[in-house]
Amino acid sequence: MSVALNVSRETMDRLETYAELLRKWNPKINLVSKSTIDDLWSRHIMDSAQIYSLAPHTVGHWADLGSGGGFPGLVIAIMAADQNSPQKTTLVESDARKCAFLRTVIRETEANAVVLNERIETLPSLAADILSARALGSLELLLSFADRHLAKTGTAIFPKGASWEKELADAQSKWKFDYQLVKSETESGPVIMKITGVSRV
Ligand SMILES: C[S@@+](CC[C@H](N)C(=O)[O-])C[C@H]1O[C@@H](n2cnc3c(N)ncnc32)[C@H](O)[C@@H]1O
């Protein structure tokens, strides 16, 4: 299954540049698993693009936690430029080699993004309007990050895999939040959770 990517030629070129750099760096620093590299577009780029499509395009500050090779955060920063959005994107990643890769792609694609080579837990609050994180941890853990880094009126967008129902039940015993479930249109996870109003139980 795939989602349509309705962007300008210039944005497609930027995404191609990103994909090329990722293929070049991946054997050295394992940005995505080797088994998914041939499927880069559907497994990673389209998957990230659908996360972008769930947020308003007037966002001031989008923060992506545990960005790794840049999914979804770097695709989101490139897509925001396509919309002429003033959005600033922050990518948080603890691995210095992955940060070097992310900064290289940002330079080559002129994306409006900054990379913080920090741990999410110790970083001062980012007060983000939108917070995303893919393949980073349980919903309970992600809500503790949202509690720290999301602005009061912000929205968290978390794609979740097969165990999402159990994660949701576990998280509800520790956190209060409102959520909306969106069916994923790509292969890598059945649902995307849109979450607001996070506070401790
Ligand atoms: C499984 S990878 C997922 C990467 C990317 N989001 C994706 O979906 O392809 C998780 C990434 O989060 C980073 N990470 C894990 N815990 C972190 C923390 N506490 N602070 C900052 N980065 C962290 C790891 O270094 C790794 O690159």
The ligand as an SDF file (V2000), in Angstrom:
LIG
                    3D

 27 29  0  0  0  0  0  0  0  0999 V2000
   15.0590    2.6040   16.6010 C   0  0  0  0  0  0  0  0  0  0  0  0
   15.7710    4.1340   16.2180 S   0  0  0  0  0  0  0  0  0  0  0  0
   14.4550    4.9020   15.3070 C   0  0  0  0  0  0  0  0  0  0  0  0
   14.9650    6.0110   14.4390 C   0  0  0  0  0  0  0  0  0  0  0  0
   13.9130    6.7270   13.5930 C   0  0  0  0  0  0  0  0  0  0  0  0
   12.9690    7.4590   14.4160 N   0  0  0  0  0  0  0  0  0  0  0  0
   13.2010    5.7690   12.6780 C   0  0  0  0  0  0  0  0  0  0  0  0
   12.0060    5.5450   12.8520 O   0  0  0  0  0  0  0  0  0  0  0  0
   13.8450    5.2390   11.7400 O   0  0  0  0  0  0  0  0  0  0  0  0
   15.7560    5.0660   17.7570 C   0  0  0  0  0  0  0  0  0  0  0  0
   16.7170    6.2400   17.7410 C   0  0  0  0  0  0  0  0  0  0  0  0
   16.5160    6.9880   18.9170 O   0  0  0  0  0  0  0  0  0  0  0  0
   17.7660    7.3390   19.4740 C   0  0  0  0  0  0  0  0  0  0  0  0
   17.5420    7.4370   20.9310 N   0  0  0  0  0  0  0  0  0  0  0  0
   17.1590    6.4290   21.7660 C   0  0  0  0  0  0  0  0  0  0  0  0
   16.9860    6.8850   23.0180 N   0  0  0  0  0  0  0  0  0  0  0  0
   17.2810    8.2170   22.9880 C   0  0  0  0  0  0  0  0  0  0  0  0
   17.3080    9.2370   23.9850 C   0  0  0  0  0  0  0  0  0  0  0  0
   16.9870    8.9630   25.2540 N   0  0  0  0  0  0  0  0  0  0  0  0
   17.6450   10.4940   23.6120 N   0  0  0  0  0  0  0  0  0  0  0  0
   17.9700   10.7760   22.3250 C   0  0  0  0  0  0  0  0  0  0  0  0
   17.9630    9.8400   21.3310 N   0  0  0  0  0  0  0  0  0  0  0  0
   17.6250    8.5830   21.6570 C   0  0  0  0  0  0  0  0  0  0  0  0
   18.7050    6.1920   19.0920 C   0  0  0  0  0  0  0  0  0  0  0  0
   20.0660    6.5980   19.0520 O   0  0  0  0  0  0  0  0  0  0  0  0
   18.1750    5.8220   17.7090 C   0  0  0  0  0  0  0  0  0  0  0  0
   18.8350    6.5180   16.6810 O   0  0  0  0  0  0  0  0  0  0  0  0
  1  2  1  0
  2  3  1  0
  2 10  1  0
  3  4  1  0
  4  5  1  0
  5  6  1  0
  5  7  1  0
  7  8  2  0
  7  9  1  0
 10 11  1  0
 11 12  1  0
 11 26  1  0
 12 13  1  0
 13 14  1  0
 13 24  1  0
 14 15  1  0
 14 23  1  0
 15 16  2  0
 16 17  1  0
 17 18  1  0
 17 23  2  0
 18 19  1  0
 18 20  2  0
 20 21  1  0
 21 22  2  0
 22 23  1  0
 24 25  1  0
 24 26  1  0
 26 27  1  0
M  CHG  2   2   1   9  -1
M  END
$$$$
